[in-house]
Amino acid sequence: MIRSRGIPVFVAAALILLPSVAAAQEEPTLLTWAGTVNVKPGAGPLFEKAFDKYNKPLFDQLVADGKVTSWAMGYELAGPGGYDYVIWITAPWWAGIGEVEAAFVSQYEGLSEEEIAEMIEDWAAAIEPGDDQTFLLRHKVFNANPDTDWKFLRLSYHTVKPGHGGDLMKMYKTFWVPIYDQLMETGAISGYGMAEQAVHSDGSFTHQAWITFNALADLDKVDQAIEKAFSEMSAGDEVARKIAFMKTIKPDTHFDRLIRVWKRSE
């Protein structure tokens, strides 16, 4: 949840990310401001109505003005739970995140007392207070095709041992990036990447890998490509990879989320 001057602004999000640019990005650094939110029983439609009224126009204007690259909102289909809705907005550098914060401040300051009271009433009718989380994520690898549609996001969370972040990125770029590049060429996925926490607000993970795709059936193609890559690996390379992984990742910390993207920037 993004907050502006003590007023809740429900920009929730599942962590991470998805800018609408066409090539792998390392410069400029892309950051995602994300959060999560729970709604009161049966209040999903009220939340979506408030989001469309207060947040969506602001987000769309930020994209139109070129101040941010994308935004999205979704809900979890599978995973550990903990929230009902997730929303995120991605921008270049910290300056871009500053534009987001400034836009919310400007929106708030432009409201009359009656409009502020109405906004608070609308959010309060939908939101279950006290359970939100906020994240700021830095993208280390980003590659996406802006000309393809996508409705799903799969997130894979990892906790890296101190000092081994570079080792994780090396393994990711060596093994996973070629697989995902091939899947993008065939249209099975529309994007992939890896992010880390820019502000350490959640101790359950340090890095987050992601892919976007248009249909759940596409995951069959993803699984087949991964199985093929493993089958073509020599016994020695497989052992070396497992050893490197165990040295890099804290055991029993990995988990996944599958997100249905409900609304997003066009």
FIDREN-388773 format. One record per residue: x, y, z of N, C-alpha, C in turn. Coordinates in steps of 0.2 Angstrom, whole numbers, plus 5000, padded with zeros to 4 digits. Example, Ala and Ser with C-alpha at 12.3 -4.5 7.8 and 13.67 -1.06 7.14 Angstrom:
residues 2
506649725039506249785039506649845039;506449895035506849955036506450005039;
end
This chain:
residues 266
500449945000500050005000500450065000;500350114996500750174996500350225000;500650255004500350305009500550375007;500150425007500250495006500050535011;500550565015500350615021499850585025;499950515027499550485032498850455029;498750475023498150455020498250385016;497950335017498050275013497850285006;498350265002498250264994498350194992;497850154990497950084990498150064983;498850064982499150044976499449974977;499149934980499449864982499749834977;500149774979500449734973500849674975;500849634971501149564972501949564971;502249614971502949624971503149624964;503349654962503749654956503349674950;503349704947503649724942503349734935;503249754930503249734923503249794919;503749824917503849884913503649864906;503449904902503249894895503749924890;504349884890504849904885505049844882;505449844876505549784872506149744873;506649774876507249734877507549724884;507949684885508249674891508549734894;508349754901508549814903508949804909;509549844909509949854915510049924916;509949964911510050044911509450074907;509050114910509050134917508850084922;508950094928508750044933507950054934;507649994933506849994934506749974941;506250014945506050004951505349994951;505049944956504349934956504149954963;503649994964503350014970502749964971;502749924976502149874976501949864983;501349834984501049824990500449774990;500249754995499649704995499149735000;498549704999497949735002497449675003;497149675009496549625010495949665010;495349635008494749675008494249635012;493749675014493249645019492849595015;492549545019492149485015491649515010;491649495004491249514999491349584996;491849614998492049684996492449694990;492649644987493049644981492749694976;492149694974491849744969491949814972;491849824978491949894981492649914980;493149874981493849894981494049904974;493749864969493949884962493649944960;493049964962492650024960493050084963;493350074969493750134972494350134968;494650084966495350084963495250114956;494650104952494550134946494450204947;494150224952493950294953494550344955;495050314960495550354963496250334960;496350274959497050254957497150254949;496650214946496750204939496950264934;496550314935496650374931497350404932;497550404939498150434940498750394937;498650324938499150284935499250294927;498650294924498650304917498950364915;498850414918499150484917499850484918;500150444923500850444924501150404918;500850354916501050314910501050354904;500550394902500450434897500950494896;501150514902501650564903502350544903;502450474902503150444902503450444908;503150454914503450464920503550394924;503150344922503150274924503150234918;503350164918503250124912502650084912;502350064918501850024918501550014925;500949994926500549974932500149914931;499949874936499549814935499249804942;498649764942498349744948498149674947;498149624952497949554951497749524958;497649464957497449424963497849354963;497949324968498349264969497849204967;498049164962497749094960498049044964;498649044966499048994970499649024973;499748994979500349024983500149024990;500649054994500549055002499949095004;499649135000499149185002499449245006;498949275010499249335014498849395012;498549395006498249455004497749434998;497249484997496749474992496949504985;497149564985497349604979498149624979;498449624973499049654973499149704967;499449754968499449804963500249834963;500449844957501149874957501249924951;501749974952501850024947502650024947;502850024940503550024939503850084936;504350114937504650174935505450174934;505750214930506450214930506750254935;507250224938507650254944507250274950;507550304955507150324961506850394959;507050424954506750484952506050474949;505950414946505250394943504850374949;505050344954504650324960504450394964;504950444963504750504966504150544963;504150534956503550554952502950524954;502950464956502350424958502150454965;502550464970502450494976502150564976;502450604971502250674970501550674967;501450624963500750624960500250614965;500350574970499850554975499750614980;500350644981500250704985499850764982;500050774975499650824972498850804971;498750744970498050724970497750734977;498050714982497750734989497650804990;498150844989498050914990497550954986;497350924980496950944976496150934977;496050894983495450874985495150914990;494550934990494150964995494050925001;493950955007493750915013493250865012;492750885008492150835007492450785002;492850794997493150744993493550694997;493950725001494450685005493950635010;493450665013493050615017492750565013;492550585007492150535003492650475001;493350494999493850444997493950405003;494050425009494150385015493650335016;492950365015492450325016492350265011;492550275005492550225000493050175001;493650195003494150145004494050105011;493750135016493650105022493050055021;492650065016492050015015492349955012;492949955009493149895005493749865009;494149905012494849875015494849845022;495149795022495249765029495849795032;495849835037496449875039496949835043;497549855042498149825046498449765043;498349745037498649685035499049705028;499149765027499449785020500249775021;500549765016501349765015501549815009;502149845010502349885005503049855003;503249854996503849834994504149884989;504749884989505149924983505649874980;505549854974505949804971506449834965;507049814964507449834959507549784954;507449794948507549744943508249734941;508549674941509249654939509249634932;508649594930508649574923507849584921;507749614915507149624913507049614905;506649574903506549574896505849554894;505549594890504849584889504649614882;504149584879503849604872503249644873;503249704872502649744873502049734868;502249704863501749684858501349624859;501449584864501049524866500649544872;500049504872499649514878499849464883;499649474890499749434895499249444901;499049384904498549394909498849354915;499449324915499649294921500349314923;500549304929501149314932501349264936;501949234935502249184940502849214943;502849214950503349234954503749184958;504349174958504749124961505249164966;505149154973505549184978506149144980;506649184981507249144984507549194989;507949154994508249194999509049174998;509449224996510149214995510549225001;511049175002511549185007511949245007;512149275012512449345012513049335008;513149385003513749394999513649344992;513149314991513049274986512549294980;512349354981511849384976512149384969;512849394968513149394961513149324959;513249274963513149204961512549184958;511949204962511249194959511149224952;511349284952511249314945511649274940;512249254941512649214936512249154934;512049114939511649054938511049074934;510649124935510049144932510249154925;510749194923510849214917511149164912;511549114916511849064912511349004910;510848984915510448934914509748954912;509449004915508749014914508649064908;509049114908508949164902508849134895;509349084893509249054887508649014886;508348984891507748944891507148994890;507149054894506649104893506649134886;507249154884507349184877507049144872;507149074872506849034867506049034868;505849034874505049034875504749094873;505149154873504849214871504849214863;505349184860505349174853504749134850;504549084854503949044852503349074854;503349124858502749154860502449124866;502749074869502449044875502449084881;502949134882502949184887503049254884;502849304887502949374885503449414888;503749384894504249424897504549384903;505149404905505449364911505949414914;506149404920506649444924506749424931;507249454934507449444941507449514944;507149514951507249574955507449564962;507749614965507949604972507549664976;507549654982507249704986507749764987;507449824985507849884985507849914992;507249904995507149925002506949855006;507349835011507249765013506649775019;506049755016505449765020505149695022;505449635019505149575020505749525020;505749495026506349445027506249375024;505649365021505549295018505849285011;506149335008506449325002506949385001;507449374996507949424994507849444987;507749384983507649394976506949364973;506749384967506149364965506249364957;506149304955506149284947505449284945;505249304939504549314936504549294929;503949274927503849264920503049284919;502949314913502249334911502049294905;501349274905501149234899500349244899;500049224893499349244892498849184894;499049124895498549074896498949024901;498548994905498848934910499148884906;498848864900499148814896499848824893;500048894893500748904892501248874897;501048864903501448834908501648764906;501248734902501448664899502048674895;502048724891502648734886503248754891;503148794896503748814900504048754904;503548714906503848654910504248604905;503948594899504248554894504948584892;505048644891505648674890506148664895;505948674902506448664907506648594908;506148544907506348474907506848454901;506748484896507148474890507848494892;507948554895508548584896508948544902;508548514906508848474911509148404908;508648384904508848314901509448324896;509648384894510248384889510848404893;510748414900511348434904511748364906;512348374906512848314907512748304915;512948244917512948224924513348264928;513948284925514448324929514148394930;513848424924513548494925512948494930;512548444930512048434934512248444941;512748404943513048394950513248464952;513648494947513948564948513448614950;512948614946512348664947512048654953;511948594955511548584962512048604968;512648594967513148614972513148694973;513148724967513148794967512548824969;511948794968511348814970511348814978;511548754981511548744988511948794992;512548814988513048864991512748934991;512248944986512049014985511349024989;510948974989510248984991510148954998;509848995003509648965009509148905008;509248845011508748785010508048805013;507648775009506948775011506648845012;506848885008506548955008506248975001;506248934996505948944990505148934990;504848984987504148974986503849014980;503248994978503049024971502349064973;502149104968501549134968501249134960;500649114959500349124953499849174953;499949234949499449294950499049294943;498449304944497949324938497949404938;498249424932498249504931497549524929;497249564933496549584932496449654928;496949694930496949764927497649784926;497849814920498449844919498549894914;499049934914499149984909499149954902;498949994897498949964890499550004886;
end
